Amino acid sequence: MNKRSRLFPVWIALSAVIIIAGIVLFALFGFNTAMDRTESKTVDVSYNVVVELSEENKQFLQDTSEAAFSANGISYDEKLELEGQADPSGSSQSSFYPNGNVFTVRYIFDGSVSSEALSASVADIEEAVDAATFADGAEIYVSSHTLALEGQSEALWRAAVGVAVGAVVALIYIGIRFGVGCALTGLAAAVNDILLTLAFFAITRVPVYAFAPWLYAAIAAVASLAFWLVRCMKLRENAKDPALSALSAEEAVGEVCKTTDKTVFALSGIALVILAVCAACMSVGGAAVLFAGALVPVAAAAYSSMLLAPALHVRVKSAFDKQKAKRARYHSKKRAVRGE
Amino acid sequence: MGKKKSALLLVLYTLLIALLCFICTVSFNYGTDGLYRFSSILEITQKDADLGGVSGANEAYLGGGYSAVYYPEGVISAKEYENDLAGISDEADRAEYENRYRAYADGTLYLEVDVACDEDGTVLESFSAAFDVAVETISARYEGMHVDGARVSVRDGYTIEVFLPEMMDSEYYTVSNFALTGELSMTFGTSEDEATEVFRVRRGETIADYVSSVSAQSSGGTHYVAIRFTDDGTSAISSATSGASSDTTNYLYIYVGDTAVISLTVSEALTNSVLYVSGSYTAESARTTALLLDSAISGSESDLSFTAEDAYQIPASYGSDALMWLYISFAIAFVAMMVFFFVRYGLLAFTHLYTYLLFTACTILCVWAIPFLYLSTEVYIAFLITSLLLSASNAMTFEAARREYALGKTFASSVKTGYKKSLWKIFDVHIVVALFGFIMYFIALPGLQAAAFVLGLTAVFSGLGALLFNRFAWAIMAALSKKQGAFCKFKREEAEDE
C-alpha cells in the first residue's frame, strides 16, 4: 500500500494528462461517430418483381454491381437486400406493409468514397444491364445517393445528465452507509473513471456510435461504484474490529487493499473476459465494436479502484480521522470543564 | 426441513424453472408440414433497429426498421422523371416536360424550374432556405418522438430520408404524418367545404397568439392530445363554436398546411382553454399527432410540402447473424460460469444454477411484457452486469459459509452465519446498482433508458435471487443430502497435532 500511496501524485498526473488531453480533443473534434455513418453514399440497384426475375438474373445484378465497384477501385462497407413498402401517404394505416413489387440491393459506402468513381460504377452497371436480357417488363434501375445524418443532441445531453445524477445519488447512499469520506473518494473515482473513458475515445478517435460514449460512461460509473463498494465494506468491517480500528489511515487502507485486491481483480477480470467473449462472438460489425469499446470503462474502473482510489482514500481518511480526533479532544475538554 | 417435503419442493421448483426456461427460449414448428409455430418469449420479444430476426409461423421480421424519403414540392427522383418522360408520346409535351426540370446531383434528382431552381439549374435561395427550415422541423419531430434508432438524413442535398425502428406500433402513421408541413389552422362548420376559420389571424399575429402548445397525455390507459389555447384562442373558439348543439352535426377540423389531421364532432360550445382530443390513439400515435400539431404552431404558409415515397424495410444494422451470436456469447459465458461453480462448490452449484435460470427467465419475461422494453445490445450489457452481480453475490455467500464450516460449525449454522455476514454487503451493492439504473432511466432517453431500467430491475431480481431464492434452493437441496458438507465441497479445517 505504501508504494501505491506514495505514487499518488503519479496516478493523479496520469489521469489529469489523459483527461485534459481528452477534453481538448473533444472540444476540437468531438467523438468519432463514424459508426453512425454521419456521411455516407449508397448505390441502389432496384428491380420490379411484377415480372419475376430468375435467381440467376438477381445474382447477375449483384455480380455486375460488385464487378463495377472493383473495376472503379471502390469497395462497399455493407450490402443490404431491401423489400419495397407501400408509400406512406395515408394516415389510416399504422404499420408499413410490402408493396410486393420493388426490391433493392443497396450498397453502402463511406462518405469519403469518390463521387466520380460511384458515378462511373453506376454507368458501368447500367451498361451491363442494358446489354443483358431479362424477362419482358422487367425494370432495373440504378441510382447513387449521398446521405448526411442530422445530429440529435437531446438524447446525448440527457444521457450525460442521467449518468452524473445516477452516480451522485448512488454515492449519497454510500455516504449515508459508509461515511462522507468513502463517498468523496468514490465520487472522485467515479468521475475519474467516467472522464478517463470519455477521454480515451476522444483521444484515440476510435469510431463509435453517437450514444456509445455515454453507455460506456454508465458502465464506468457502475463498475467504479461496485469496486469501491467492495473496499468500503471491508473498511467498515475492519473499523468494527478492535485490533484494526486503531490503525492509521494508511495502514487501514493498506489492510483493506490486502484483503480485497483479489476480489476487485477477479471481478474486473471476469467482466473483461465476458466482454471480450461477446466482442469475439459478434466477430465483426457494429456489435463487436460496441462490446470491444465496453472493455475501456471496465479497465478504467479497475485502474482507479486498484491504484488511484486507495491512494486518494489514505489522504481523505487521514483528514477525516484528524478532524474526528480534534472533535473528540474538543468534546473531552468540554466535558472536563463541565466536570470541574 | 424433512426429506419428503424437500423432495416435493425440489420437484415443484425444478418443474417451474423448466417450464419458464421452455416458454422463454424454445421455439418449434408443429402441425402438418410444420404449419404452426410455437414461438418462445425470446423470439417474440421486440428487437431494436440494430438487432433482428425472423419470428413466428409467417416468418415476420422482428427488428430493423423502415425508411422513406420525403420529396419536397418541385423535386422528383430521376426514376420518376424517366418514368414520366417515357409515358409522354407527344414530342411537344415531351419537350415541355424536359424543359420544366433540371438535373441535380449528377442526375439523381430533378428540380422544377421556378419552384426549386432557375433556368440554369441553380437552386433558388428561397427554396434552399425553406428546405433548411423543413429539415430542422422534421428532425425536431423525429427527435421528439424519443424512439431508439429514429434518424433523419439529408439525401442528395434536397430530399430527406427518415428511418424508424420496426418495434414501434405505428411507424407508418408517424412517417406519413411527419411529412406534413405548414401552419396549424382550425375550421368549424357542418362539412369540410362549408367550414370557416376559427382563428381570424390578423396582420402581425400568428397562430401562436391563439394556440400556445399541443401535447400528448394519457389517463387510465386512454391516450389523448391536449391543445392549449391562449385567452384570445379560448374566446375565438368559444365564439366560433357557440352555435354548436346536439341537434345539428358540426365538425371542428384541425389542419396542418392543407391537410386535415383531426376532424371532431362538436355538439356544444368549446369554452375551455384546453381541448382534449381522444379517439383511437395509442401512446405513439397521440405523441406523433401532438408533436406534429405543436411544431405546426410555428409553421407558415410558405413551408415546403413533402411527399413520402421510396419506402423500404431495412434489416437489422448489426447484420442478420448478430442475434444468434449474441445468444452464443451468452451460452459461452453461462457455461464458463457453471463450470466454475461446479468445480469450486460441487453439487451446491445447482442452487446457483436454479437461481440464475429463474433470474434469466424473469428478465426475459419482463423485457417482453413491459411495453417500453426491448432486446438490444445495451439491454444485454445491463443484463450481463447484473448476472455478474448475482454470481458474485452467490459466490460470496458460499465462501462465507465455507469459512464458517471450516471453523467447525454445523452445516446449518454455517449457512445461517454465511448469509448473516453477507446480507448487508449484498444489499448495499444491489441497492447502489438499482438506484443508479432507475435514476438513469428517469433522465436518459431510449436506448440508454431501456438499458438503465433493465439494470435497475435485474439488480432487484439479483438481490432477491441471492438473498431469497438461492437460500431456499440451498435449503431444499442440502436437506436431501446425507453429507451436507460434501454436497457443497466444504471441508473442516484440519487441527494440527502438537
Interface residues (C-beta under 8 A of the other chain):
Chain A: S46 L80 E81 L82 E83 G84 Q85 A86 D87 P88 S89 G90 S91 Q93 S94 S95 F96 Y97 P98 T104 S115 S119 Y141 S143 S144 H145 T146 L147 A148 L149 E150 Q152 E154 A155 R158 A159 V161 G162 V163 V165 G166 A167 V169 A170 Y173 I174 R177 F211 W214 L215 A218 I219 A221 V222 L225 A226 L229 V230 M233 L267 I270 A271 I274 L275 V277 C278 A280 C281 M282 S283 G285 G286 A287 L290 F291 A294
Chain B: D50 Y66 A68 S77 A78 K79 A105 D106 T108 V135 S139 Y142 E143 H146 R151 V152 S153 V154 R155 D156 G157 E161 D169 S170 E171 Y172 Y173 V175 S176 N177 A179 V261 T282 S285 T307 A308 E309 D310 A311 Y312 Q313 I314 P315 S317 Y318 G319 A322 W325 L326 I328 S329 I332 A333 A336 T377 E378 Y380 I381 L384 I385 L388 L389 A392 W424 K425 D428 V429 I431 V432 V433 L435 F436 G437 I439 M440 Y441 F442 I443 A444 L445 P446 G447 L448 A451 A452 L455
